[in-house]
Amino acid sequence: MIDFELSDGDKTLVDEAREQATLARKYARYYDQNENVVPPRELEEAIGRPDPFQQRLEMGDKISGKAIVEALLHMEFFRGDVVPLRVPKISLGNYVLESVGTAEQIERWGKTRIAIGITEPGAGSDPSRISTTAVYDAAKDEWVINGEKIFITYAEDADAVMLFARAKGPDGDVNLTTFLIEKGTPGFEVGPQVKKMGIRAEDTAGLVFQDCRIPAANHVKANFKTVFEVFNFSRPIVAAFGLGTSKALLDFTTEKLAEVGFVPEYGSGTAAQTAVVDRLLDLEAEYEAAWLSVVRAKWMEDTTGGVKVEASSAKAMGGMAARRITQGCLELLGNISLTEGELAEKWFRDARISDIYEGPGEVQRLIIARHLLGYSQKDLR
């Protein structure tokens, strides 16, 4: 039997994350209105406070599992706002390095924050169309990189980027593979912050590589399959972000409705509820269902490690739920949802992206369908 009841250790970390999220919420509107300002890696309120993400790694069997707690913490931190008291020390590029990097590469770059560079102007959800090139220069034992990446998270603040490129090696073969490129490398430029509808506080920019030369040792040699296995672990986290944001708006909506007398009677059937309360209960139920999907995917990660379809299910369900819950909350709130005096409209904007990035819901449903029907990517596109 699967039991998703939180342990005492889980609750301790979740409570701390929720308190930190409340402290960080004071910065929400500032960074929303000043999207060219990248938040610091640590806000002053973080001084003297524990890091729950680090604590979970040291608590052993006191918690339900490292992966499960990771998802729970993301839900809590993003219930405050996009800006946490501390920005995570690592990013997706670090997971690629840990998966396939040599001992020397991990020793050299393992403690740096590494963004991941995949998306291009003509290659979003279809990595097979990537056009960024890496050509090997045998005379200098270097790779020459040319191309452009867009919508890269932590583009400005990261120490390096794990670049996915089409490489032409010494033998003439062309393969999709990865290269680690450090900030400050000649020919590597970071563009301006992207103007976005929501999550404006998140560091998002483009990257340009023009005759950028890197040593052969910077070839990390991850292939298509290895790179995208990383997303099996990150997709439920993106869903957790969306659910955290939507839960903030759901809680706010519940409080505002209670102020004017609309309070759910959980012991009564739908016939005893008003239409407004009935709608609120539907939104709560959708949140709970998506929450279970995310936690189940992370439970499987902790216990079996095989989570491709479950990760896609969590991402598709969590992203859709975040979009529908926030839309429904704005409809229930009415005019109060349109003023910047409250964060409701901001949370609505922030949650929309969770159904799009790191694989849109439509792509996740394709992955699930291929699994159920036994089709390959060529069979069902």
C-alpha positions in Angstrom: 0.0 0.0 0.0 1.3 3.5 -0.9 1.1 5.9 2.0 1.5 9.6 1.1 1.1 10.8 4.8 4.0 13.1 5.6 6.6 12.0 8.2 7.6 14.3 11.0 10.8 15.1 9.1 8.9 16.0 6.0 6.7 18.3 8.0 9.6 20.1 9.6 11.2 20.8 6.2 7.9 21.8 4.6 7.0 24.2 7.5 10.4 25.8 7.2 10.0 26.2 3.4 6.6 27.7 3.8 7.8 30.2 6.3 10.7 31.2 4.0 8.3 31.6 1.2 6.2 34.0 3.2 9.3 36.1 4.0 10.2 36.2 0.3 6.8 37.3 -0.8 7.6 40.9 0.1 9.8 41.0 -3.0 7.2 39.7 -5.4 5.9 42.9 -6.9 9.3 44.6 -7.1 10.9 41.9 -9.3 7.6 41.6 -11.3 7.9 45.3 -12.2 11.7 45.2 -12.6 12.3 42.2 -14.7 15.8 43.3 -15.9 17.0 43.0 -12.3 18.2 39.4 -11.6 17.5 38.5 -7.9 20.6 37.7 -5.8 21.4 34.1 -5.0 20.5 34.8 -1.4 18.2 37.4 0.1 19.1 39.0 3.4 16.3 37.2 5.1 18.0 33.9 4.4 20.9 34.7 6.7 20.9 32.4 9.7 18.1 30.2 8.3 18.5 26.6 7.3 18.5 25.4 3.7 15.7 22.7 3.6 17.0 21.4 0.3 20.4 20.7 1.9 18.8 19.4 5.1 16.8 16.7 3.2 20.1 15.2 2.0 21.2 14.7 5.6 18.0 13.3 7.2 18.1 9.7 6.0 15.0 7.7 7.0 13.5 10.7 8.9 12.0 11.8 5.6 9.8 10.0 3.1 12.4 10.2 0.4 14.8 12.8 -1.1 12.9 13.1 -4.4 9.5 13.3 -2.7 10.6 16.0 -0.3 12.3 17.9 -3.2 8.9 18.2 -4.9 7.2 19.2 -1.6 9.7 21.9 -1.0 9.3 23.3 -4.5 5.6 23.5 -3.9 6.1 25.4 -0.7 8.8 27.8 -1.9 6.8 28.8 -4.9 3.6 29.3 -2.8 5.3 32.5 -1.8 6.6 33.7 -5.2 9.0 33.0 -8.0 11.8 34.5 -5.8 12.9 32.1 -3.0 15.2 33.2 -0.1 17.9 31.1 -1.8 18.2 30.2 -5.4 19.1 26.5 -5.9 22.8 25.9 -6.1 22.6 23.7 -9.1 20.6 23.6 -12.3 19.8 21.0 -15.0 23.2 21.2 -16.5 24.7 19.9 -13.3 22.5 16.7 -13.6 23.9 16.1 -17.1 27.4 16.5 -15.8 26.8 14.1 -12.9 25.3 11.5 -15.3 28.0 11.3 -17.9 30.9 13.5 -16.9 34.3 12.0 -16.3 35.8 12.1 -12.8 38.0 15.0 -13.9 35.1 17.0 -15.3 33.0 16.5 -12.2 35.9 17.5 -10.0 36.5 20.6 -12.0 32.9 21.8 -12.5 30.8 19.9 -10.0 30.4 22.8 -7.6 29.5 25.4 -10.3 25.9 26.3 -11.3 25.4 25.0 -14.9 22.5 26.1 -17.0 21.4 23.9 -19.8 21.2 25.2 -23.4 18.8 23.3 -25.7 16.0 25.4 -27.1 16.7 27.4 -30.3 14.6 29.7 -32.4 13.8 26.9 -34.8 14.0 24.0 -32.4 11.8 24.1 -29.3 10.0 20.9 -28.6 11.8 19.1 -31.4 15.5 18.8 -30.5 16.2 16.9 -33.8 16.1 20.3 -35.5 18.9 21.8 -33.4 21.3 23.7 -35.7 24.0 24.9 -33.3 27.2 23.4 -34.5 30.4 22.2 -32.9 33.3 21.5 -35.3 36.5 19.8 -34.1 39.8 21.6 -34.9 42.4 18.9 -34.8 45.3 21.3 -35.1 44.5 23.0 -31.8 42.6 20.1 -30.2 39.6 22.5 -29.7 35.9 22.6 -30.6 34.5 25.7 -32.5 30.9 26.5 -31.5 28.5 28.5 -33.5 24.8 29.0 -32.9 22.1 30.6 -30.7 20.0 29.4 -27.8 16.8 31.1 -26.4 14.7 31.0 -23.2 17.6 29.7 -21.1 16.9 29.7 -17.3 19.8 31.1 -15.2 21.4 32.3 -18.4 22.9 35.4 -16.7 23.6 34.1 -13.2 24.9 30.6 -14.0 28.7 30.0 -14.0 28.6 27.9 -17.2 26.2 26.3 -19.7 25.8 22.7 -20.8 25.3 23.2 -24.5 23.4 20.7 -26.7 24.9 20.9 -30.2 25.3 19.1 -33.5 29.0 18.0 -33.5 31.2 17.1 -36.4 34.1 15.2 -34.8 37.5 14.0 -36.0 36.0 11.1 -37.9 33.5 13.2 -39.7 30.4 11.8 -38.0 27.7 14.2 -36.9 26.0 13.6 -33.6 24.0 15.5 -31.0 26.1 15.9 -27.9 27.0 18.3 -25.1 29.8 20.7 -24.3 30.4 22.7 -21.1 31.2 26.3 -21.9 32.2 28.6 -19.0 31.2 32.3 -18.7 33.9 34.6 -20.0 34.9 32.3 -22.9 35.6 34.5 -26.0 32.8 34.2 -28.5 30.1 33.4 -25.8 27.7 36.2 -25.1 24.6 36.3 -22.9 21.7 38.4 -24.3 19.3 40.7 -22.4 16.6 39.4 -20.1 13.6 38.1 -22.0 10.4 40.2 -21.5 7.8 37.7 -20.2 4.1 37.7 -19.2 4.9 35.9 -15.9 7.7 34.7 -13.8 9.5 37.9 -14.6 11.8 37.5 -11.6 13.3 34.3 -13.1 16.6 34.9 -14.9 15.8 34.0 -18.5 17.9 35.1 -21.5 19.3 34.0 -24.8 22.9 32.8 -25.6 25.0 33.5 -28.7 28.1 31.5 -29.7 30.2 33.0 -32.5 33.4 31.1 -33.3 33.5 30.2 -29.6 36.6 28.0 -29.0 36.7 25.5 -26.1 39.3 22.8 -25.2 38.5 19.2 -26.2 38.3 18.4 -22.5 35.0 20.4 -22.3 33.3 17.8 -24.4 31.0 16.1 -21.9 29.8 13.5 -24.4 26.1 13.2 -23.3 23.9 12.0 -26.2 20.3 12.7 -27.0 18.9 9.9 -24.7 21.1 10.9 -21.7 20.2 14.6 -21.9 16.5 13.9 -22.0 16.6 11.4 -19.2 17.4 14.4 -17.0 14.0 15.8 -17.7 12.3 12.7 -16.3 13.4 14.0 -12.9 12.8 17.7 -13.5 9.4 17.6 -15.1 7.5 16.8 -11.9 9.4 19.7 -10.3 8.1 22.1 -12.9 4.6 20.7 -12.2 5.3 21.3 -8.5 6.2 24.9 -9.2 2.9 25.4 -11.0 1.0 23.8 -8.2 2.7 25.9 -5.6 1.8 29.1 -7.4 -1.8 27.9 -8.0 -2.1 26.9 -4.3 -1.2 30.5 -3.3 -4.0 31.8 -5.5 -6.4 29.1 -4.3 -5.7 29.9 -0.6 -6.1 33.6 -1.4 -9.4 33.0 -3.2 -10.7 30.8 -0.3 -9.9 33.6 2.2 -11.6 36.3 0.1 -14.7 34.2 -0.4 -14.9 33.4 3.3 -15.0 37.2 4.0 -18.3 37.5 2.2 -19.8 34.3 3.5 -18.9 31.6 1.0 -17.4 28.9 3.2 -17.2 25.2 2.0 -19.1 22.6 4.1 -16.9 19.6 3.6 -19.3 17.3 5.3 -22.2 18.1 3.0 -23.0 17.0 -0.5 -22.9 19.3 -3.5 -26.7 20.0 -3.2 -26.0 21.8 0.1 -23.4 24.1 -1.5 -23.8 27.4 -3.4 -22.6 27.4 -7.0 -19.6 29.5 -6.0 -18.5 27.1 -3.2 -19.1 24.1 -5.5 -16.8 25.7 -8.1 -14.2 26.3 -5.4 -14.4 22.6 -4.3 -13.9 21.5 -7.9 -10.6 23.6 -8.0 -9.5 22.1 -4.7 -10.1 18.6 -6.0 -8.1 19.2 -9.2 -5.2 20.5 -7.1 -5.3 17.4 -4.9 -5.3 15.1 -7.9 -2.4 16.8 -9.5 -0.5 16.9 -6.2 -0.9 13.1 -6.0 0.4 12.7 -9.5 3.5 14.7 -8.7 4.2 13.0 -5.4 3.7 9.5 -7.0 6.2 10.3 -9.7 8.7 11.3 -7.1 7.9 8.3 -5.0 8.7 6.1 -7.9 12.0 8.0 -8.5 12.9 7.3 -4.9 12.0 3.6 -5.1 12.5 2.4 -8.6 14.2 5.1 -10.6 12.1 4.5 -13.7 9.8 7.5 -14.1 9.6 8.5 -17.7 5.9 8.0 -18.2 5.0 9.0 -14.6 7.1 12.2 -15.0 5.3 13.1 -18.2 1.9 12.4 -16.5 2.8 14.6 -13.6 4.0 17.4 -15.9 0.9 17.2 -18.1 -1.5 17.0 -15.2 0.3 19.5 -13.0 0.6 22.1 -15.8 -3.0 21.7 -16.9 -4.2 22.0 -13.3 -2.2 25.1 -12.6 -3.6 26.8 -15.6 -7.2 25.8 -14.9 -7.1 26.5 -11.1 -5.7 30.0 -11.5 -8.1 30.8 -14.3 -11.0 29.5 -12.1 -9.8 31.5 -9.1 -9.8 34.8 -11.2 -13.3 34.1 -12.3 -14.4 33.7 -8.7 -12.6 36.7 -7.4 -13.9 39.2 -10.0 -12.6 42.7 -10.0 -10.1 42.1 -7.1 -8.2 39.8 -9.5 -7.4 42.8 -11.8 -5.6 45.1 -9.4 -1.9 45.2 -8.6 -2.8 45.9 -5.0 -3.0 42.1 -4.6 -0.8 39.3 -6.1 -3.7 37.4 -7.6 -3.2 38.5 -11.2 0.5 38.0 -10.9 0.1 34.4 -9.7 -2.2 33.8 -12.6 0.4 35.0 -15.0 3.2 33.1 -13.3 1.4 29.8 -13.4 0.7 29.8 -17.2 4.3 28.9 -18.1 4.2 25.6 -16.1 2.1 24.0 -18.8 4.6 25.1 -21.5 8.2 24.9 -20.6 10.4 21.8 -20.1 8.0 20.1 -22.6 4.5 21.4 -23.3 1.5 19.4 -22.1 0.9 18.2 -25.7 4.4 16.7 -25.9 3.9 14.9 -22.6 0.6 13.4 -23.9 2.5 12.2 -27.0 5.1 10.5 -24.7 2.3 8.8 -22.7 0.4 7.8 -25.8 3.6 6.2 -27.4 4.1 4.2 -24.2 0.5 3.0 -24.0 0.3 2.1 -27.7 3.8 0.7 -28.1 4.7 3.3 -30.8 8.1 4.8 -31.5 8.7 8.5 -32.0 8.6 8.0 -35.8 5.2 6.2 -35.5 3.5 8.9 -33.5 4.6 12.5 -33.9 
